[in-house]
Amino acid sequence: MPHENIIWRPPGDKSISQRATFLTSLAEGTSRISGLLWSEDTINNLKSLKQSGVQIKTVGEDVLISGVGKYGYHTGNKSVNLGNSATSSRIMLALLCGQRGCFRVDGNQVLRRRPMSWIVESLRDMGAKIEWEGETGYLPVDVTGALLKGRHHRIRVSSAQAVSALLFAALLADNPTRIYRKTKARDHTERLFNYFGFNLVDTGDYLELTPPNKILALDLSVPGDVSSAAFLVGLVAMQRNPGLSLTVKDVNLNPTRTGFLDVIRRMGADIDVLEQGTVCGEPIGKVVIRSGRKLKGVTIAGDAFVQSMIDEIPIIAAVAATAEGETVILDAHELADKDTDRAFTTIELLRQFGISARSIDGGLIIPPGPFSSPGTVTVPNDHRIAMVAMIIASCCAQETIIHNWDVVRVSFPGFLDEFNRIGHAVADSELKLWGPHSLEEVGV
């Protein structure tokens, strides 16, 4: 492998992008968001806000959102569709509960399989009026706006989306809301609320928000997405020949998101992580990963630690297959509540490439490789599984044809181009690239 140093800024953080658009939509005044992720998920997020009466414009790559105030949502057609995004659907559901009027929340077939009961039950405790339109526990739902009451909640799931949805609902409540977390997961909502100056107390055991009378507009910058970066970082770590270096700049280094970096360091990867400042309350910096190190299998456990890498477990599994010795991943029950049952689809993908991975309660075990190409693979409708399939295929001696690879559009539409800076793949058709122009295409 020739010596090469690649410098790259990943696309904007998906989690922060979605939370930022919702929060600024509730403000009084116009906020400017720079660094927003342009992907299918965020376009559907912005479209849902437009359907709710929020004015959205673009200046170059930046988005201008003119907020409607805390209780200003309305829908001309009474329906919003969030496409594939569970984060957006759960936060939007929480916000619509406190508005005036009747609404319908829906999504695509993947999102319709994502459980909503653990959000709806807590919102109903606050006085929300939500009815299941079809199967109990799943979208679509009908919402009748109501006065939300501040309550004490004890979260039963590890997902940060449960805390985030209730924090957004708490903005609209009449009294303080207290939330006891099951575990500390990604805290982007808390950091955004602190950046906006809200009265949010974090005791470590619980969060308590006193709702502000109004929200004033602020400009926001979105750092690079560490989850997207993880796939190329993992690809470099898997290369046994020295000489390749990847520098990921302006990337989010929030400690509730960087478990993947800790894991591959424990595996023996040649990696440096340097924090360089903060943006809107989020630590940012750079990651440098170099090829050529032998890796070793590790055991990954602990609810909070696993939450800090929950979206990266598929790429961790791929990296683990190139290590010496087994890797064991525990405490990952939440993988069942992703675009697919991600423990199952990760194991199935590895098996197709010759790795005898197996499931255990709440996790999986990955033995070392080598990878062998099955010739053809059809990936499920899961963007992270699709990216891992391409990475594993690049490690095989024979060519692999991957069908449905373009589902990467959900979070990382430019993945193929960035992947080709290290690997090699040819697409049979061009992938639609999302950007400011996409808003006009979808009627925003």
Phi, psi and omega in degrees: 000126178294154177291128181210134177244110181261131177246130191210140171252123180289163176298165183301151182296126184292316181298315181289321180304313183291318180294323181295318181293320178296314184295315180292335178292339179268356185279167171256114185115183184251130178250146177249125179249121177250153179078011182301141172290131173255104180209176181300319181298314183286329175296317177295325176300310180294324178297320180295324177292320176299318178295341181262009174097007181274135178274130184228129177226167177234147171231104189063233178270354182275156179244132174255122180243119177267106185294156181251008183085172187298327186239029188262004179292142169206151179235124178296320180260005175064015183221138172233141181238121185263011177061244186261350196273112176289321179302308182296320183294320182288321177290317179299318178302316179297320182288320181295333180299331183259009180269184178252124180121184181244142186218161175231133180243130184215175178203188179282184185295328177293312181294327179295348177262357180275132184292140180238355187300319185290343171274312185298319181300317179292320179295321177298326176299334179273358180104006181294145178250099184232132179235136175287128180279327179234243181291133179300131177099356186221155173296155003278158176229156174251135184237131171248119184302144182210167175282117182275142181255137174296133184221170169261130181239144171241111186286133182262350182241161183276343186301135175294338182296331178295313179295315183298315181299318181289326175296319178294319176297324181297333176300331185260359185280167183274341183218171179302148177242133179245134184234116174269116183279147171290318176205160178278116177248193184308131190247035182296322179297315179300318180293321177296317180297321177293322178298324179278358175083020180288157178276082181244119180256131177239107181271355188094320177273322181212163172252143174224123181248126169266118188295135177287152177295324176207164180244126180264141183296142174220150175278148184228150171238136182257121179287170178294150187276117181290333177292318176295319180298328185302327183292318178283326174300315178297321180298319178293318181298333182281346183281124183277336179279133178287165173117348180255130179228135177238123175253117178260116185253161177053040184258147178292128179242031175304125184297342175279004181233356192253019178303325179302317180296321178296320183294312183289335171294316177298329177290342179110008180294151178272092188224141174236138178235122184234115175281135188235000180156193178228151174227116180052040178085358180257129175291136178230164179178211181226155178235130176242122179238134181238143181281169169106358181265143170284138182252158178232150178291151182223168171252130183243122184205165180106124188303308183294320180295316179295323177300328182288357178219020190302323180280347183260000183301322176300320180284328173300318179298320179294315178299319182300328180292344177262002182268171175266120181094163183286151169246133181243128179243122181242171173059034183245041181301329184295345178302335179292339181254056175235192180304327169228175167287095196289336173294314180296312184290330175293315179298315180298320179296314179299319180296324178297332179261019171089011180257125185276057177292153180215157182267151169226170182302114178074017181187203183205159178238130183240114174277166178290162185288209017273164174282146171224137185286134174277358182093304180222137178227135170249114183274152178287178180281069181217112186299324182285325175294323179297317180294320178295323178301318179295320181294314179297317181300328180290344179267000181266152179286330181258159179291145175235131174264125183246118177268147179070020180298334187287003173294350175300345180301337182300319185232337189212070184301332181270016186301318184301315180296317181290321176303320184289354172284344180237312179261203179210121177213145178237129181264148178278351177205157180282139177276134177299126177264129181273153179184189179306328180296336183291334181297317179294324181297327181260009174089023177257000000 
